[in-house]
Amino acid sequence: MKYDVSERLIWLNGELKHVNDAMINVLSPTSQFGLNVFEGIPCYYNGDTGKLYAYRLDDHYNRLIKSAKLLQIECPYSKDDMKKAFMDVIKANEYDENLSVRQTLFVEGFGSWGSEGPTGMFVAPIPRGKTSAEYNKKGLNVCISSYRRISEDNLSPRIKCGANYMNSRVGQREALRNGYDTCIFLNEFGKVSEGPGSCFFMIKDETVITPLLTDSVLESITRDSILKIAKNLGYKTVERTIDRTELYTADEAFLCGSAMELTPILSIDKNTLNNTSLKSISALLHSEYLDIARGKKEEYSDWITEIK
């Protein structure tokens, strides 16, 4: 990395700017109301080949465009525009390490929460080791949140927008106050949904199980990856509604996401899970995921994009 995090360059509305010079109007709808949609795009460095790869880049842009459509934000950028901005800022910072890259479409100007535009875009890379603490833990002690996950009837979890993460915030803050690392949300019907900014999996009798997308779950790219990886490794996978009490008797469980990767859950409401073995299914899936992201699995080559 050429620049320290506090001195790095970001891409904003067509220009590379020093992070401290990248300004957004404080009265803009994105500042006042969280009117934006975004992606956190993971990039992995392969030290053996000296190459940096973006993980499922087109899928991230497809979801970003879908989020903008569902939130009715104008999207003046094509996927090629988004990709060029992404590549330019990473190369300008001369990164040679694992990254998490925030790419955001935001409504600027002097409009209101009802505005559709004008829409700007920024791309801000950060080394993975500098991300939030919960994304760098080796295992998680979690609780079931007293807050419910947002639903299609109020603010769709299918939309990856800044405002949705206030729901994640209240659950996360509650968990931290009570001495846990993070939480698991239930949906409006009391069924298992997901974690703050992460999807939930459990393993029972060597079956990999995750809630349905219609159980107030983000259409997660990592979730989709884990399901496909598990199937290709020969494990049975099931997408179904999960009851709260099932969590306490799971063999293993983990949260996953672009920032979270795949992080094992050590306990749920102080009920300990058998999730510490390096031979666990969770550990095997995580190892396979990392090998794929670093370009070590030829059969998944269409999932990675080399940053040249």
C-alpha positions as CSV (number, residue, x, y, z in Angstrom):
1,M,0.0,0.0,0.0
2,K,1.4,3.3,-1.0
3,Y,-0.7,5.5,1.3
4,D,-1.7,5.1,5.0
5,V,-5.4,4.7,5.6
6,S,-5.7,8.3,6.8
7,E,-3.9,9.5,3.6
8,R,-5.5,7.2,1.0
9,L,-7.2,8.2,-2.2
10,I,-10.8,7.6,-2.9
11,W,-12.8,8.0,-6.1
12,L,-15.6,10.6,-5.9
13,N,-17.8,11.6,-8.9
14,G,-15.1,11.0,-11.5
15,E,-12.0,12.2,-9.6
16,L,-9.4,10.6,-7.4
17,K,-9.3,12.7,-4.2
18,H,-7.4,12.6,-0.9
19,V,-9.8,11.1,1.6
20,N,-10.0,14.3,3.6
21,D,-10.8,16.4,0.5
22,A,-13.7,14.2,-0.5
23,M,-16.7,16.3,0.5
24,I,-20.5,15.6,0.4
25,N,-23.0,18.4,1.2
26,V,-24.2,18.0,4.8
27,L,-27.8,18.9,3.7
28,S,-27.9,16.3,1.0
29,P,-30.5,13.5,1.3
30,T,-27.7,10.9,1.8
31,S,-26.3,12.9,4.8
32,Q,-29.7,13.6,6.3
33,F,-31.7,10.5,5.6
34,G,-29.2,7.7,4.6
35,L,-30.5,7.9,1.0
36,N,-27.9,5.7,-0.6
37,V,-27.3,2.1,-1.8
38,F,-23.9,0.4,-1.6
39,E,-21.7,-2.7,-1.9
40,G,-18.9,-3.9,0.2
41,I,-16.7,-5.6,-2.4
42,P,-14.0,-7.9,-1.0
43,C,-10.6,-8.2,-2.7
44,Y,-8.0,-10.8,-1.9
45,Y,-4.2,-10.8,-2.5
46,N,-2.4,-14.0,-3.5
47,G,1.1,-13.7,-2.2
48,D,2.3,-16.6,-4.4
49,T,1.3,-15.0,-7.7
50,G,1.5,-11.4,-6.5
51,K,-2.0,-10.7,-7.9
52,L,-5.0,-9.0,-6.3
53,Y,-8.5,-10.3,-7.1
54,A,-12.0,-8.8,-6.7
55,Y,-14.6,-11.4,-5.6
56,R,-17.7,-11.8,-7.7
57,L,-17.5,-8.3,-9.0
58,D,-20.3,-8.4,-11.6
59,D,-22.7,-9.9,-9.0
60,H,-22.0,-7.0,-6.7
61,Y,-22.8,-4.5,-9.4
62,N,-25.9,-6.4,-10.4
63,R,-27.1,-6.1,-6.8
64,L,-26.1,-2.5,-6.6
65,I,-28.1,-1.6,-9.7
66,K,-31.1,-3.7,-8.3
67,S,-30.9,-1.9,-5.0
68,A,-31.0,1.5,-6.7
69,K,-34.0,0.4,-8.7
70,L,-35.9,-0.8,-5.7
71,L,-35.1,2.4,-3.7
72,Q,-36.0,4.5,-6.8
73,I,-32.6,6.2,-7.0
74,E,-31.4,7.3,-10.4
75,C,-28.4,5.3,-11.6
76,P,-26.4,7.3,-14.2
77,Y,-23.5,4.8,-14.1
78,S,-23.1,1.7,-16.2
79,K,-21.4,-1.4,-14.9
80,D,-18.3,-0.5,-16.9
81,D,-18.3,2.9,-15.3
82,M,-18.4,1.3,-11.9
83,K,-15.7,-1.2,-12.7
84,K,-13.4,1.5,-14.1
85,A,-13.8,3.7,-10.9
86,F,-13.2,0.6,-8.8
87,M,-10.0,-0.4,-10.6
88,D,-8.6,3.1,-10.9
89,V,-8.8,3.8,-7.1
90,I,-7.3,0.5,-6.1
91,K,-4.4,0.9,-8.5
92,A,-3.8,4.5,-7.5
93,N,-3.4,3.4,-3.9
94,E,-1.0,0.6,-5.0
95,Y,-2.7,-2.0,-2.8
96,D,-1.1,-5.4,-2.4
97,E,-3.2,-6.7,0.5
98,N,-6.7,-7.9,1.2
99,L,-9.3,-5.1,0.9
100,S,-12.9,-4.3,1.6
101,V,-14.1,-1.7,-1.0
102,R,-17.2,0.4,-0.3
103,Q,-18.8,1.5,-3.6
104,T,-21.8,3.7,-2.9
105,L,-24.5,5.5,-5.0
106,F,-25.8,8.4,-3.0
107,V,-28.4,11.2,-3.6
108,E,-26.7,14.6,-3.3
109,G,-27.9,18.2,-3.8
110,F,-30.5,19.9,-1.8
111,G,-33.4,17.5,-2.1
112,S,-35.4,15.6,0.4
113,W,-35.9,12.0,1.5
114,G,-38.3,11.7,-1.5
115,S,-35.7,12.7,-4.1
116,E,-34.5,10.4,-6.9
117,G,-31.4,12.3,-7.7
118,P,-29.0,13.8,-8.6
119,T,-26.9,10.7,-7.9
120,G,-23.2,10.7,-7.1
121,M,-20.8,7.8,-6.5
122,F,-17.8,7.1,-4.4
123,V,-15.4,4.2,-4.1
124,A,-13.4,3.9,-0.9
125,P,-11.0,0.9,-0.4
126,I,-9.8,0.0,3.0
127,P,-7.4,-2.8,4.2
128,R,-9.5,-5.6,5.7
129,G,-7.5,-5.4,9.0
130,K,-8.8,-1.9,9.5
131,T,-12.5,-2.8,9.3
132,S,-14.9,-3.1,12.3
133,A,-13.8,-5.3,15.2
134,E,-16.6,-7.8,14.8
135,Y,-15.3,-8.5,11.3
136,N,-11.9,-9.5,12.6
137,K,-12.8,-12.0,15.3
138,K,-12.0,-15.7,15.2
139,G,-15.3,-16.7,16.8
140,L,-18.5,-15.0,18.0
141,N,-20.6,-15.2,21.2
142,V,-24.0,-14.1,20.1
143,C,-27.5,-13.5,21.5
144,I,-30.9,-13.4,20.0
145,S,-31.8,-9.8,19.7
146,S,-35.0,-8.4,21.2
147,Y,-35.3,-6.3,18.0
148,R,-37.0,-7.8,15.0
149,R,-35.5,-7.8,11.5
150,I,-37.1,-5.4,9.0
151,S,-39.4,-7.0,6.5
152,E,-41.0,-6.4,3.1
153,D,-43.9,-4.7,4.9
154,N,-41.8,-1.8,6.1
155,L,-38.3,-1.6,4.5
156,S,-37.2,-4.5,2.4
157,P,-34.0,-6.3,3.5
158,R,-33.5,-7.1,-0.2
159,I,-32.3,-3.5,-0.6
160,K,-28.7,-3.0,0.4
161,C,-29.1,0.6,1.5
162,G,-27.5,2.7,4.3
163,A,-30.8,3.3,6.1
164,N,-31.4,-0.4,6.5
165,Y,-28.3,-0.7,8.6
166,M,-29.9,1.3,11.4
167,N,-31.9,-1.9,12.1
168,S,-28.6,-3.8,12.3
169,R,-27.2,-1.0,14.5
170,V,-29.8,-1.3,17.3
171,G,-29.3,-5.1,17.5
172,Q,-25.6,-4.8,17.5
173,R,-25.6,-2.1,20.2
174,E,-27.9,-4.2,22.3
175,A,-25.6,-7.2,22.0
176,L,-22.5,-5.2,23.0
177,R,-24.2,-3.7,26.0
178,N,-25.1,-7.1,27.2
179,G,-21.5,-8.5,26.8
180,Y,-21.9,-10.3,23.5
181,D,-20.0,-9.9,20.2
182,T,-23.1,-9.6,18.0
183,C,-26.6,-10.9,17.6
184,I,-29.1,-12.9,15.5
185,F,-32.4,-11.3,14.5
186,L,-35.7,-13.0,14.3
187,N,-38.1,-11.9,11.7
188,E,-41.7,-10.5,12.2
189,F,-43.0,-14.1,12.6
190,G,-40.4,-15.0,15.2
191,K,-38.3,-17.2,12.9
192,V,-34.5,-16.9,12.4
193,S,-33.5,-14.2,10.0
194,E,-29.8,-13.1,10.0
195,G,-27.1,-11.2,11.9
196,P,-26.3,-7.5,11.6
197,G,-24.9,-7.2,8.0
198,S,-24.4,-10.9,7.8
199,C,-26.3,-14.1,6.9
200,F,-26.8,-17.1,9.3
201,F,-26.0,-20.8,8.7
202,M,-26.2,-23.7,11.0
203,I,-25.1,-27.3,10.5
204,K,-26.9,-30.3,11.8
205,D,-26.0,-33.9,11.0
206,E,-23.6,-32.7,8.3
207,T,-26.4,-30.8,6.6
208,V,-25.8,-27.1,5.8
209,I,-28.9,-25.1,6.6
210,T,-29.8,-21.4,6.1
211,P,-33.1,-19.4,6.3
212,L,-35.1,-18.7,3.1
213,L,-34.6,-15.5,1.3
214,T,-38.2,-14.7,2.1
215,D,-37.4,-14.9,5.9
216,S,-36.3,-11.2,5.9
217,V,-32.8,-12.0,4.5
218,L,-30.5,-10.0,2.3
219,E,-29.8,-11.6,-1.1
220,S,-26.3,-12.2,0.0
221,I,-23.5,-13.0,-2.5
222,T,-21.5,-14.8,0.3
223,R,-24.6,-16.8,1.3
224,D,-25.0,-17.9,-2.4
225,S,-21.3,-18.7,-2.5
226,I,-21.4,-20.9,0.6
227,L,-24.4,-22.8,-0.6
228,K,-22.7,-23.6,-3.9
229,I,-19.4,-24.4,-2.3
230,A,-21.0,-26.8,0.2
231,K,-22.9,-28.6,-2.6
232,N,-19.7,-28.9,-4.6
233,L,-18.0,-30.4,-1.6
234,G,-20.7,-33.0,-1.3
235,Y,-22.7,-31.7,1.6
236,K,-26.5,-31.6,1.6
237,T,-27.8,-28.0,1.7
238,V,-31.2,-26.9,2.8
239,E,-32.9,-23.4,2.6
240,R,-35.8,-23.4,5.0
241,T,-37.5,-21.5,7.9
242,I,-35.6,-22.1,11.2
243,D,-37.1,-21.9,14.7
244,R,-35.2,-20.2,17.5
245,T,-34.9,-23.3,19.6
246,E,-33.2,-25.1,16.8
247,L,-30.2,-22.8,17.2
248,Y,-29.4,-24.2,20.7
249,T,-29.0,-27.8,19.5
250,A,-27.0,-27.0,16.3
251,D,-23.8,-28.9,15.8
252,E,-22.2,-25.8,14.3
253,A,-23.2,-22.3,13.2
254,F,-21.6,-19.3,11.6
255,L,-22.3,-15.8,10.2
256,C,-21.1,-14.9,6.8
257,G,-20.8,-11.8,4.5
258,S,-18.4,-9.9,2.4
259,A,-16.9,-8.2,5.4
260,M,-17.5,-11.1,7.9
261,E,-16.2,-13.8,5.5
262,L,-17.3,-16.9,7.4
263,T,-17.0,-16.5,11.2
264,P,-17.9,-19.4,13.5
265,I,-20.4,-18.9,16.3
266,L,-19.1,-20.2,19.6
267,S,-22.3,-19.8,21.6
268,I,-25.9,-18.6,21.3
269,D,-27.5,-17.1,24.4
270,K,-24.6,-18.7,26.3
271,N,-25.4,-22.2,24.8
272,T,-22.0,-23.5,23.6
273,L,-21.6,-24.9,20.2
274,N,-19.0,-27.4,19.0
275,N,-17.4,-24.9,16.6
276,T,-13.7,-24.8,17.5
277,S,-12.2,-27.7,15.5
278,L,-10.1,-27.0,12.5
279,K,-11.8,-30.0,11.0
280,S,-15.3,-28.6,11.4
281,I,-17.5,-28.1,8.3
282,S,-17.5,-24.4,9.0
283,A,-13.7,-24.3,8.9
284,L,-13.6,-26.4,5.7
285,L,-16.1,-24.1,4.0
286,H,-14.1,-21.0,5.1
287,S,-10.8,-22.5,3.8
288,E,-12.4,-23.3,0.5
289,Y,-13.9,-19.8,0.2
290,L,-10.5,-18.2,0.8
291,D,-8.8,-20.4,-1.7
292,I,-11.4,-19.5,-4.3
293,A,-11.2,-15.8,-3.5
294,R,-7.4,-15.9,-3.9
295,G,-7.6,-17.5,-7.3
296,K,-6.4,-20.9,-6.2
297,K,-9.4,-22.9,-7.6
298,E,-9.5,-23.0,-11.4
299,E,-13.1,-24.3,-11.4
300,Y,-14.2,-21.0,-9.8
301,S,-12.2,-18.7,-12.0
302,D,-15.4,-16.9,-13.2
303,W,-15.9,-15.7,-9.6
304,I,-12.8,-13.6,-9.5
305,T,-11.6,-10.6,-11.5
306,E,-7.9,-9.8,-11.6
307,I,-7.0,-6.1,-10.8
308,K,-4.4,-5.2,-13.3
